[in-house]
Amino acid sequence: MHVRSICILGGSGFVGRHICSRLASSRLSVRVLTRRRERQRDLLVLPNLQLMEADIHDPQNLRAHFAEVDCVINLVGILNDPSRDGSGFEQVHVELVRKVTETCLDTGVRRLLHMSALGAARDAPSRYLRSKAEGERIALAAHGEALAVTAFRPSVIFGPGDSFFSRFARLLKRAPGFFPLPTPEARFSPVYVDNVAWAFINSLNERATFGRTFELCGPKTYTLRELVEYTARVSGHERRVIGLSDRLSRLQAQVLGRLPGQPYTLDNYLSATVDNTGTGDGLKELGIEPVALEAIVPGYLSDFSARRRYDLFRKGTHRV
């Protein structure tokens, strides 16, 4: 198999932008489907990329765009369900995958790369993980002579612009000297976004990856408390991290889940009760050396630290 053209769903997201950037110097033709083209103008500068407006939940839209490509990459996912009843997870993680696989088979697409999640399982405690597991099952069930499928299960993904370290840095900045942390002993193996992007790219034409699932994890495992305390040190917003019990973690999730924007939900809490850990073997099998977070995170959290020093200087409390 030789992939020459790709259609990416979720290409304007965190991982998608890195994949598009890494493909910019290739000879591949890349098409990214988006709801609002004008909001993704930074992607327009990539020489081999077409940014197309489309409703990815409309099978006719999918058919029109899939008919002209060799490969589809599905990166679409949500961490919180705005419907609050699980139907959002079902629509994005299950029904969309079903539409994607059926359209791939109908239009002759030969390759499908699918983003799943570490910890996804049919008996997982959270709707997020259960829906991710069902979507992965549907994608791999479509694997065969007509369509080669590979799925990826990353741990929490970090890098400039992430929604993990950067988000905690912002929360710590606003915290009043202490920071109540739910599920402090939850365990993660954070993986660098560039490693994830190359995992997808290296798999495009690699027959040894067909019909398989790869766990994408960084080289080390940490508790959530360790990650938040590290974020506090590097960002210059050190706070006393107070680990909450399971009962208080659940209560916090129930309260915050009712706020606008759902900063932390009961489903988030339930997902955190499952270890988000693994080994770097998946990356290494794909020819990628896992990058430690300590080599990357200070580079973008230093902006928070610099702003902290500037604020202190303006207040006359800066120490040389």
Backbone torsions as a table, in degrees:
resi	resn	phi	psi	omega
1	MET	NA	136.9	177.7
2	HIS	-131.0	106.2	-178.3
3	VAL	-78.2	128.4	178.2
4	ARG	-117.0	-23.3	-177.6
5	SER	-141.3	143.1	-173.7
6	ILE	-133.5	139.9	169.8
7	CYS	-114.1	125.5	-176.1
8	ILE	-111.9	125.4	171.0
9	LEU	-98.1	125.7	-173.5
10	GLY	86.5	18.2	-177.0
11	GLY	-69.9	-16.8	178.9
12	SER	-92.1	2.5	178.9
13	GLY	-86.1	-172.4	-174.1
14	PHE	-59.2	-56.3	179.7
15	VAL	-70.7	-39.9	-177.3
16	GLY	-58.3	-41.8	179.7
17	ARG	-63.5	-36.7	178.5
18	HIS	-69.5	-38.8	176.5
19	ILE	-62.7	-47.0	179.8
20	CYS	-60.3	-41.9	179.9
21	SER	-63.3	-41.6	-178.9
22	ARG	-71.1	-24.5	179.3
23	LEU	-87.6	-5.2	-173.8
24	ALA	-61.6	-31.8	-177.7
25	SER	-93.8	4.3	-179.9
26	SER	-89.6	174.8	177.4
27	ARG	-93.1	5.8	-179.2
28	LEU	-75.3	145.7	173.0
29	SER	-92.5	125.2	-174.8
30	VAL	-117.8	130.7	176.5
31	ARG	-120.6	125.6	179.4
32	VAL	-112.7	126.3	178.1
33	LEU	-93.9	132.7	-178.0
34	THR	-144.4	154.2	178.7
35	ARG	-75.3	-36.9	-175.8
36	ARG	-132.2	100.6	-175.1
37	ARG	-61.9	-36.5	-174.5
38	GLU	-67.5	-18.5	-179.7
39	ARG	-85.5	-6.2	-174.9
40	GLN	-120.4	38.2	-172.8
41	ARG	-64.9	-23.2	179.5
42	ASP	-64.9	-24.5	178.6
43	LEU	-76.7	-21.5	-176.8
44	LEU	-66.3	-20.3	-178.5
45	VAL	-77.4	-12.7	179.5
46	LEU	-73.4	126.2	-168.9
47	PRO	-66.4	-27.8	-175.0
48	ASN	-107.4	21.1	-172.8
49	LEU	-118.2	134.1	171.4
50	GLN	-107.4	126.9	178.1
51	LEU	-103.9	114.5	-172.1
52	MET	-119.5	133.8	174.1
53	GLU	-78.2	132.7	-178.9
54	ALA	-163.1	152.6	171.0
55	ASP	-94.7	103.4	-174.3
56	ILE	-68.3	-13.2	178.1
57	HIS	-88.7	-2.3	178.7
58	ASP	-96.2	112.4	-178.3
59	PRO	-56.0	-32.2	179.1
60	GLN	-67.9	-39.0	174.9
61	ASN	-62.0	-45.5	179.7
62	LEU	-61.2	-44.6	-178.7
63	ARG	-59.8	-42.9	-178.1
64	ALA	-62.5	-38.8	-176.5
65	HIS	-86.8	-33.2	-179.6
66	PHE	-72.3	-26.0	-175.3
67	ALA	-63.6	-16.2	-174.4
68	GLU	-110.4	10.7	-176.1
69	VAL	-129.8	162.1	177.6
70	ASP	-91.5	-28.5	-170.9
71	CYS	-138.4	145.0	173.6
72	VAL	-120.8	134.6	174.0
73	ILE	-115.3	120.3	179.6
74	ASN	-106.4	111.0	-179.9
75	LEU	-112.1	4.5	-171.0
76	VAL	-70.6	131.3	177.9
77	GLY	-165.5	157.6	175.4
78	ILE	-131.4	144.3	177.9
79	LEU	-90.2	-31.4	178.3
80	ASN	-120.6	144.8	-178.3
81	ASP	-99.7	107.5	-178.5
82	PRO	-62.7	-20.9	179.2
83	SER	-74.8	-20.8	179.2
84	ARG	65.6	2.5	-179.8
85	ASP	-121.1	7.6	179.2
86	GLY	93.1	-11.4	-176.4
87	SER	-70.2	-27.5	177.0
88	GLY	-67.1	-44.7	174.9
89	PHE	-58.8	-43.2	-178.6
90	GLU	-62.2	-43.3	-178.5
91	GLN	-66.4	-44.5	-173.5
92	VAL	-83.1	-44.3	-172.8
93	HIS	-90.2	-18.5	-176.4
94	VAL	-117.5	-61.9	-175.4
95	GLU	-64.1	-40.0	178.3
96	LEU	-63.6	-41.1	179.2
97	VAL	-62.7	-39.8	178.0
98	ARG	-62.0	-43.4	178.2
99	LYS	-64.3	-40.6	-179.0
100	VAL	-63.6	-48.5	-178.0
101	THR	-65.4	-42.0	179.5
102	GLU	-63.9	-40.2	-179.5
103	THR	-70.3	-37.2	175.4
104	CYS	-57.6	-47.3	-178.9
105	LEU	-67.0	-37.6	-178.3
106	ASP	-71.0	-31.9	-174.4
107	THR	-101.0	-1.6	176.9
108	GLY	85.5	15.9	173.6
109	VAL	-62.9	135.2	-173.2
110	ARG	-100.6	-13.2	-173.2
111	ARG	-141.0	134.6	177.7
112	LEU	-134.6	124.8	173.7
113	LEU	-111.5	127.3	-170.9
114	HIS	-123.9	131.7	177.5
115	MET	-88.6	116.2	175.3
116	SER	-106.5	-147.1	-179.6
117	ALA	-152.4	142.7	176.1
118	LEU	-64.0	133.4	-178.9
119	GLY	92.5	-4.1	178.8
120	ALA	-62.7	129.6	-179.5
121	ALA	-160.9	149.9	-177.4
122	ARG	-66.1	-25.1	179.8
123	ASP	-105.9	18.6	179.1
124	ALA	-64.7	154.0	-176.4
125	PRO	-73.8	-21.9	-175.0
126	SER	-106.4	151.3	176.5
127	ARG	-63.9	-36.3	178.7
128	TYR	-56.5	-52.8	-176.7
129	LEU	-68.8	-36.3	178.4
130	ARG	-66.7	-41.4	-179.9
131	SER	-68.8	-36.4	176.2
132	LYS	-63.7	-39.1	178.9
133	ALA	-64.3	-41.4	-179.7
134	GLU	-68.0	-39.9	176.7
135	GLY	-62.3	-41.6	177.5
136	GLU	-63.3	-41.0	179.2
137	ARG	-60.6	-44.5	-179.5
138	ILE	-63.3	-43.6	-179.7
139	ALA	-61.7	-48.0	-177.4
140	LEU	-71.3	-26.7	177.5
141	ALA	-66.7	-22.2	179.5
142	ALA	-83.8	-6.9	-178.4
143	HIS	-66.1	137.9	178.1
144	GLY	177.6	-162.5	-177.8
145	GLU	-63.9	-32.3	-176.9
146	ALA	-81.2	-29.1	-174.7
147	LEU	-142.6	119.1	177.6
148	ALA	-92.2	122.7	-174.6
149	VAL	-117.6	139.0	171.9
150	THR	-134.1	137.1	178.9
151	ALA	-116.5	151.3	-178.2
152	PHE	-128.0	136.7	-179.8
153	ARG	-120.9	89.9	179.4
154	PRO	-83.5	151.7	165.8
155	SER	-76.3	-169.3	178.7
156	VAL	-59.3	134.4	-172.9
157	ILE	-101.5	131.9	180.0
158	PHE	-120.0	160.8	178.2
159	GLY	153.3	169.8	-179.7
160	PRO	-53.1	127.6	-179.3
161	GLY	85.4	12.0	-178.6
162	ASP	-71.9	171.8	179.3
163	SER	-107.8	17.2	-179.9
164	PHE	-112.5	-77.8	-177.9
165	PHE	-63.5	-43.2	-179.5
166	SER	-63.4	-38.8	-179.9
167	ARG	-67.6	-43.9	178.1
168	PHE	-63.8	-36.0	178.4
169	ALA	-62.2	-41.1	178.4
170	ARG	-66.7	-41.0	179.3
171	LEU	-65.5	-41.1	179.4
172	LEU	-64.7	-36.3	179.2
173	LYS	-59.9	-35.5	-177.5
174	ARG	-89.5	-9.0	-176.4
175	ALA	-71.2	143.0	-175.3
176	PRO	-88.0	57.0	177.9
177	GLY	90.8	-20.0	176.2
178	PHE	-141.0	161.8	-175.2
179	PHE	-138.8	108.2	178.4
180	PRO	-74.4	121.2	-172.6
181	LEU	-115.7	118.5	176.0
182	PRO	-74.0	154.5	178.5
183	THR	40.3	57.4	-174.1
184	PRO	-63.4	-23.1	-178.0
185	GLU	-95.9	5.4	173.8
186	ALA	-57.9	141.4	-172.7
187	ARG	-114.0	140.5	-176.7
188	PHE	-136.8	153.2	172.4
189	SER	-122.2	74.7	-171.8
190	PRO	-55.7	138.6	-177.3
191	VAL	-120.7	139.3	-177.3
192	TYR	-71.9	134.7	-176.1
193	VAL	-59.3	-34.4	179.2
194	ASP	-66.9	-35.5	174.7
195	ASN	-62.9	-41.3	179.5
196	VAL	-64.7	-44.1	-179.9
197	ALA	-59.4	-44.6	-179.5
198	TRP	-70.2	-27.0	176.0
199	ALA	-61.3	-43.5	177.4
200	PHE	-65.5	-47.0	-175.9
201	ILE	-65.0	-43.6	-178.5
202	ASN	-67.0	-18.3	-177.9
203	SER	-89.6	-11.3	-171.3
204	LEU	-50.6	-51.6	-175.3
205	ASN	-112.1	11.6	-174.4
206	GLU	-90.0	106.6	-175.7
207	ARG	-63.0	-27.9	-179.1
208	ALA	-66.2	-14.4	179.5
209	THR	-94.5	-7.9	-174.9
210	PHE	-64.5	132.4	176.6
211	GLY	75.3	15.6	-174.8
212	ARG	-120.5	164.7	174.1
213	THR	-118.4	135.4	-179.5
214	PHE	-118.6	128.1	171.0
215	GLU	-81.4	130.7	-179.3
216	LEU	-113.8	107.2	-175.2
217	CYS	-135.3	153.1	175.4
218	GLY	-75.8	177.9	-174.0
219	PRO	-77.8	-12.6	-176.7
220	LYS	-134.5	156.6	178.3
221	THR	-114.1	140.4	-177.6
222	TYR	-136.0	156.1	168.1
223	THR	-82.1	160.7	177.7
224	LEU	-61.5	-36.9	177.4
225	ARG	-59.1	-45.6	179.9
226	GLU	-61.8	-39.9	-178.9
227	LEU	-68.7	-40.1	-179.7
228	VAL	-71.3	-40.9	177.3
229	GLU	-64.1	-37.4	176.3
230	TYR	-64.3	-43.3	178.0
231	THR	-59.5	-42.2	-180.0
232	ALA	-61.4	-43.6	-179.5
233	ARG	-65.8	-47.7	-174.1
234	VAL	-70.9	-34.6	-177.5
235	SER	-82.6	-9.6	-179.3
236	GLY	79.8	20.4	179.6
237	HIS	-125.1	62.3	-177.6
238	GLU	-67.9	130.0	178.5
239	ARG	-135.2	158.2	174.0
240	ARG	-77.8	115.7	-179.3
241	VAL	-86.1	119.2	-179.3
242	ILE	-106.9	109.8	179.8
243	GLY	-73.3	130.4	179.7
244	LEU	-90.3	148.4	174.9
245	SER	-69.0	169.1	177.8
246	ASP	-58.6	-41.2	-178.2
247	ARG	-64.7	-44.1	179.7
248	LEU	-71.9	-32.2	176.7
249	SER	-63.3	-43.9	178.2
250	ARG	-64.1	-42.1	-179.9
251	LEU	-63.5	-44.5	178.3
252	GLN	-59.1	-42.2	179.7
253	ALA	-63.3	-40.4	179.8
254	GLN	-64.7	-36.1	-179.7
255	VAL	-75.5	-52.2	-176.4
256	LEU	-67.3	-27.8	179.3
257	GLY	-67.0	-16.2	178.3
258	ARG	-91.7	-7.5	-179.0
259	LEU	-81.6	155.7	176.0
260	PRO	-56.9	135.2	-179.1
261	GLY	85.3	-10.0	178.5
262	GLN	44.9	67.2	-177.8
263	PRO	-61.0	-28.1	178.3
264	TYR	-158.1	126.1	-173.2
265	THR	-117.1	167.9	176.1
266	LEU	-61.7	-35.4	178.5
267	ASP	-67.9	-36.3	173.9
268	ASN	-60.0	-44.5	179.1
269	TYR	-60.0	-45.9	-178.6
270	LEU	-64.6	-37.1	176.5
271	SER	-62.7	-36.9	-177.4
272	ALA	-72.5	-11.7	177.1
273	THR	-78.5	-7.1	176.5
274	VAL	-106.7	126.0	180.0
275	ASP	-58.4	130.1	179.9
276	ASN	-100.9	59.6	-171.0
277	THR	-128.0	164.0	177.1
278	GLY	-176.8	-158.0	178.8
279	THR	-117.3	171.9	175.3
280	GLY	-86.7	11.7	-174.7
281	ASP	-64.1	-34.7	179.7
282	GLY	-61.9	-45.0	178.1
283	LEU	-64.6	-45.4	-177.5
284	LYS	-63.2	-35.7	177.7
285	GLU	-64.6	-26.3	179.2
286	LEU	-92.8	9.9	176.7
287	GLY	80.2	26.3	-175.7
288	ILE	-121.7	130.9	177.0
289	GLU	-88.8	118.9	-178.6
290	PRO	-61.1	135.0	-179.0
291	VAL	-98.2	132.0	179.6
292	ALA	-74.6	146.4	-178.1
293	LEU	-64.0	-30.2	-179.6
294	GLU	-62.7	-20.6	179.7
295	ALA	-85.1	-14.0	-173.1
296	ILE	-120.8	-46.2	-171.0
297	VAL	-58.0	-43.7	179.3
298	PRO	-57.7	-28.5	-178.5
299	GLY	-63.2	-33.4	179.6
300	TYR	-106.9	-20.6	174.0
301	LEU	-79.5	-13.3	178.7
302	SER	-62.6	-24.0	176.7
303	ASP	-61.9	-39.2	177.9
304	PHE	-65.2	-41.2	-178.9
305	SER	-66.2	-40.2	179.4
306	ALA	-64.1	-42.3	178.6
307	ARG	-65.1	-35.1	178.1
308	ARG	-63.3	-45.5	180.0
309	ARG	-64.0	-38.2	179.2
310	TYR	-65.6	-41.3	178.1
311	ASP	-62.2	-42.5	179.2
312	LEU	-65.3	-38.9	178.7
313	PHE	-61.8	-43.4	-179.5
314	ARG	-64.9	-31.5	179.8
315	LYS	-84.7	-4.1	179.2
316	GLY	79.4	18.5	-178.7
317	THR	-113.9	10.7	-178.8
318	HIS	-70.0	135.2	178.5
319	ARG	-107.2	130.1	179.0
320	VAL	-86.4	NA	NA
